[in-house]
Amino acid sequence: MRSKENSAAEAPLEFETMIPVRLDGIPWCRFHWMLVIALGITWILDGLEVTLMGAVAAVLQHRATLDFTGAQIGFLSSCYLTGAVVGALVFGHLTDRFGRRTFFFVTLALYLVGVGLTAVSWDLWSFALFRFMTGAGIGGEYSAVNSAIDELIPAHYRGQTDLAINGSFWLGAALGSLSTLITLNRRIFPINVGWRIGFGIGPIVGLAILYVRRFVPESPRWLLIHGRIQEAEEVVREIEQHAGTAHRRLPPSELPPLHIRRRRRFGLEVIFEALVHRYRSRSVVGLVLMASQAFVYNAIFFTYALVLNRYYAVRPDATGLYLLPFALSNFLGPLILGPFFDTIGRRQMISATYFISAMVLALTGWLFMKDMLTSLTLASLWTLLFFFASPAASAAYLTVSEVFPLEIRALAIAVFYSAGTAVGGIIAPWYFGRLIDTGSRAALFVGYLTAVALMLTAAIVELAYGISAERKSLEEVAAPLSSID
């Protein structure tokens, strides 16, 4: 789907529009399925990347490959995370300034180049550079894609769609885990070839999606605030034609027309004032939700193999089998519970999923400390835990993408994604790694209780300050900075 360019200079300085109401009034149609497939692939690719890197870590330490040390493997993971943070912040700002559509091409292309070059890495520094590039592409995707999806999906479906797409990370994780059974099988591929083929999977999938994205339009909401009224009108009309509603009269709306004062750009002082002053409580909610879920996920996910090996004598080559139900539960949770976030409500469901996750984690930690679990019962409890924790985590991304004004939406996603990545990707694995090194079950239980406290805090903060955004227009949740009251 393409639109003709329309100069902002041709638009009046102030104007009224019903385009957001029309977007939310469009029934679900094949356009929305195309949107989900074309943009939602980001999370599958991220899950694929994280799983592949974890799976090939041992292979990369072999003398016949790149002969990395354990410390160097950790350094490469840090490069990927650093790239993700930098990419999210840089592309988040650029996406808000220059448009969503441009950058969900740029960021996916950067990912394709990074992961493709990773497959031909020849030493530590080439590998580190290419992992940084791959992470920057994925981080930028989170900002550009999340904002575009929210602005194009009708309000009645926004919550469940966001949760399902975010949960698809674990579909990618499962696919990555299964692919290693072939690519890392030395009977099929030589040891220094299989891991390279594994990283080559991402570009193949990404190239197909790059083509599909040609048919995804620019966000009409973004076009409006930049004065490109005619172009926004053409995009909406084309979507309505897909849905068969182009000539239908909309039912009377409870919302008045959106009154916009066109502005070309927003300085950092405007962005800072919005995040720190005008929407301070929302910023606190977003930070608490993102940091707590990131801490829990990284604490458990990145130390799961260590726990299985040290406390249950599970062989390293068998840990992948334990991750499959874990990944399946993480995928099914948002898929099954997602619709309730649009019906029961955001605050109720977000608080409930964080609270239930905390309770299951506390019970599991206590049973683990008392040595009352086997490797299978531990895996079963983790599977139950993440059935609720996965929609909770996905709802954190949903929250930061819908409760801030359109002009700073992508940057807000980037800021809170970066904060969550810093807490979960740096502090949690280090903290739990040290606890596991003590060999004490009681010490590890203290770590689990730390995660429980964070999840309970998030549940309370959401219940007290969360925004009831279910089935509401984005402009009703947070009026654009360009709007005139």
N, C-alpha and C positions, 0 to 999 in steps of 0.2 A: 504494500500500500504506500503510495507516494503522494506528496502534496506540493503544490506550487509555492514558490517563495513569495512572500509579501513583506515589503519593507515596513519596519516599525514607524518610519517617518510618515507613512501614508495614513496611519491610524490617528484618531483624535487623542488628545491628551487624556481625556476622561471619557469613559463609556460604560454602558450596562450590558450584561450578557446573561443568558440562561444556559450556556453551554455546559457548565458543571452539572446542572439539573438534568439535562438531556443525556449526558454520559451515564449518570446513575440510574436513569430510567430505561436504559437499553437492556433487554432480556439477554440472558446468557446465550451465546451463539458461537459459530465456528471461528469467528474472529478471536474470541477470548481463549478458545482452545489453542489456536495458533500462537497467541501471546504467551500462554503458559509454557508451551513447548519451546518457543524461540528464546524466551528470556529465563525461564526456570531452569535451564540446563546448567546455569552457574553453580548451583548447589551440588548437583550430581558430579560435576567436574571437580569441585573442591573436595568432596568425599572421596573421589577416585584418587586424587593427588595425595591426600593425607594417608590413605591406606597403602598406596603403592610405596610411598617413601618409608613407611614403617616396615613394610614387608621386605624391601630390598636392602634395608640397613645392614643386616648380617652379610648379605652377598657383597656389598660394597667394601666390606672389611677383608674380603678374601684377597690373597696375593695375586690371583689370576685376574682380578678386576682392577679396582683403583686403590686397593690397600689402605683404606681410610682407618683411622683410629676411632674409638668410641667418642672421644672428645670432638673430633672433626665431624662426626655424624650429628652430634648435638649442635655444633656450629652451623651446619647446613640447615637444620630445622629452624634455628634462630634467623638465618638469612631469609627463609621463606616467610616467617612471621613478620619480620621487619619490613619486607617488601609489601606484605598485605596491609600493614598499618600505613606505610608511606603512600601506597597506591590508593587506599581508601580516602585519605585526607586530600591528596592532590587532585584526584579525579572527582571527588565529592564536590570540591570547590568549583572545578571547571564545569562539571555537569550542571550545577545550579546557574552558572553564568552563561554557558553556551548551548545548553540543551541536552536532553536525555539521549536522543537518538544517535547523535554523533559519537558519544562516548561508549554506548554499548556495542559499537563496532570497534572503537579504538582499544577498549579494555580486553575484549575477546581476542582481538588480533595480537595484543601484547602477550596474553596467556599462551596462544598458539605458538608464537615465536619462542617464548621462554621454555615451555615444556618440550617443544621440538628440539631445541638446542641442548636441553638437559640430556636427551637420549644420545647425544654424540659428545658429551663432556669427556675431557681427557685428563683433567687433574682437579685438585681441590678448588682452585680459584675460578676455573671455568664453571665448575659445578655450582659453586656459591653464587656467582653472578647470574647464572641462568635460573637458579632457584629464586633469587631475589626478583628477577623479571617475572617469573611465573606467579609469585605471591603478589606482586604489584598489580598484575592483570586481574587476579581473583579479587583482591581488595577493592579495586576500582569497579569491578562488576557489582559488588554488593551495593555500592552507592548509586550507580547509574540504573541498575536493573530494579532494585527495590523501589526507588522513587517512580520509575516508569510504570511498574505493575500497579502500584497503589493508585496512580492517577488515571489509569485506563480501565481498571476493574470496577464494575458497579458496586455501590456501597453495600448492597445486600449480600454480596459474595466476597467482599474484600478480606474479611478475617479468615475464613476457611481456606481461601485460595492462597493467601500468604503463608499460613501454617503448613499447608500441604507442600508448597514449593520449598519452604525452608527445611521441612522434614525429609525432602528427597535427597539431602546430603547423605543420608544413611543408605539410600538406594545405591548411590555412587560408591559408598564404602563397601557395601556387599558385593557389588560388581567388581570392584578393585580386588577384594579378597579372593573372589572366585577366579579372576583372571590370573592371579599369581600361581594357581595350581597348574597352569599351563606354561606361562612365561618363565617361571622359576624352576620348572621341572628339567633337570639336567639330562634326562633321557630324550627330551624333545629339542632343547636348545642348549648350546654351550653356555657355561656360566657367565661369560662376558658378553653374551648376546641377548639372553632372555630378559634381563632387567632393562636393556635398551629398548627392546620391543614393547615392554610394559609401558614405558613412558611415551612410546609412539602411539599408544591407543588414544590419548587425549586429543592430539591434533586431528586425528581422523574424525572423531565425533564432533570436534569444534568446527571443522571446515564445513560440515553439513549444516550445522546450526548457523554459521556465518551467512550462508546463503538464505536460510529461512528468515533471518532478521531483516533482509531487504524489504520484507512486506510489513514490518512493524513501523507505524508512523511515529512522528514526534508527538509528545504529550500535548493535547489541545490546551490543557491548563497552563503549561509552561508558555505556549505560544501566546496565550491571552495576555499574560502579564508583561510580555515583551511587545505588545501592540500588534501582533500578527493575527488580526481578527479574522480576515478572510481565509487564511490558511487553516486556522483552528476550525472554522465553520466547514471547510471542505473535508477535513479529517473526520469530524463528527458525522457529517452527512454520509460519508462512505461506510463508516461503521454501522450506522442505522440501516443502510442498504443491505449490509451483510445479515443483519438481524431481521430484515423485512419490516422495519418500522419507519422507513424514510418518509412516508406520507401519512402517518398516523398522528393524531393530535394527542399531545401529552395530557394526562390528567392534571388538574390544578395542583400546583406545588405550594406547600406550606412555606417554602423559602422564597424570599424576595429575590429579584435579579441581583447578580453580583455587580457592584459598582467599583470599577477599577480606575486607578490613576496610573497610567503607563510610566514605568521607570526603566532606564536602560541597565543599570547595575546597582548593586548594594555593597557599600563599603564594609570593612571588617567591624567598624563601630556599630553598624546596624545589626549585624549578625551577633556580635557579642552582647548587645543590649537585649536581643530577643532570647538568647539561650540563658543568660545569667540573671536577667531582671524580669522581663515580662513573663517568661515561661520557666521561672526558676523551679517551681515544684515539679513540673513535668521533666525538667532536666535531672532532678534528683531521682525521680521514679525510673527514668531511662537508665541512669548510671547504675542504680542499685540492681535493677533487673538484669542488665547485661553482665555486670561484674559477678553477681552471685551464680548465674547459670554457667558462665564461662569457668569459674573456679571449680564448680562441681564436675563439669564435663571433663575438663583437662586433668583434674586430680584423679578421677577414676579411670578414664579412658587411657591415658598415657602411662598409668602404673598398673593396669589390669594384668598385663603379662608378667610383670615382676611379682605381683601377689600370687598369681597362679603357680609360678615357678618356685618361689621361695617357701610358701606355706602349704602348697598342695602337690609339689613335685610334678607339675604338668610340664611335659617336654615343650621346648620353644616352638618346634614345628607343628605342635597340636593346638596352639593358642588360637589360630585362625578359626577353628571349629567352634570355639567358645564365643567368638565375636559375631558369628552369623545370627544367632537368635537375638543378641544384643542389638545388632544393626536392624533386624526386622522389626523389633519392638519400637525402636526409635523412629522408624518410618511409619508404622501403623498408628502410633499414638496421635500425631497431628492429623492423620487422615480420618480417623474415627471420631476423635474429640473435636476436631476443627469446626464443624457446623454449630456446635454449642456456643462457640465464641461469638457467633452472629445472632444467636437466639437468646440464650440465657444471659449473655452479656460479657463484655471484656473484663471488668473488674472482678466479677464473681468467679469466672473461669480461671483467670490468671492467678488470683489469690489461691483458689482451690488447688490448682495443679502444683504451685510452689509449696503449699502446705502439705499435700499428700506426699510429694517427693521427699520433703524433709522428714516426715514420719517414717517412710519406708527406709530411708537412708539411716536414720537413727536405730531402727530395729535391726537392720542388716549389720551395722557396725557393732552393736551390742552382741549379737549372736556370733559374729566373727571373733570378737574379743574373748568370748567364753569358749571358743573352739567348738561350736555346736553346728558348724556348717561343713559340708563337703564342697569340692569344686563345682559339682553339679547344682547343689542347692544355692551356693553363692551366685552362680550364673543365673539361676531362676529368679532370685531376688533382684539382681541387677536388671534383668529383663523387665520385671514388674516395675521397678523404680523408674526406668527410662521410658516406659509407656506413658507416664505422667510428666516426667522431666523434659521429654522432647517437645511436647506442645508448649510447656512453660518456657523453654528456651526460644522456641520459634515465636512465641508471643512477645518476647522481649524485642526481637527484631521488628515485629509488627508494630509495637508501641512506638518505638523511636521513628518509624517511617510514616506515621499518620498523625501524630499529635503536635507537629511543628508546622509553621507556615510553608507554603509551597516554595517560596524563594530560597529557603535554607534547608529544604528537606534532605537533599542528597548529602550536604555537609553535616547535618545533624546525624544522619545514619553513620557517616564516616567517623565522626567524633566518638560516638558511643560504641561503635564496633571496635575502634582502636583501643578505647579504654578497657573493654571486655577482653580483647585479645591480650593486652598487656597484663591484666590481672590473671587471666586463665592460662595464658601461654607461657608466662615467665614465673610468676609466683607459685601457682599451684603445683606444677610438676616438680619444681625444686623443693618445695616444702614437703610434699608427700614422699619424694625420693629420699630425703633425709630421715623421715619417720620410718620408712621401710628398712633403711640401712641399720637402724637400731635393733631390728629383729624382734621388737616388742609389739605384740598385738595390742596392748593397752595404749602404746604411743600412737599407733595407727588409728585407734578408736578416737583419740583426742582430735586427730586430723579430720576424721569423719564428722565429729561433733562441731568442728569449726565450719564445715560446709553446711551442716544442719542449721547452725545459727544464721548463716548468710541467707539461706533459703527462707527461713522463717521471717527474717527481717524484710526480705523482698515481698513476702505475702502480706505482711502488715502494712508496709509502705504503699503497696498497690491498692489495698483495701481502703486506706485512708486518703490517698491522693491520686489514685488512678482515674483515667478519663473514660467515661462510658461512650465509646466511639462506635459501638455496633450499629450498623444500618444507617449511619449518618454520613452525609456528604463531608468530604475532607475540608471544605470551606466552612462547614458548621462546626467541625472539631477545632479547627485553627484557621481563622480568617487570614487570607494573604496579607502580607505587609503592604501590598499595593492597594488593598481595598480601602474604600471610603465608607465610614460608618453612616 
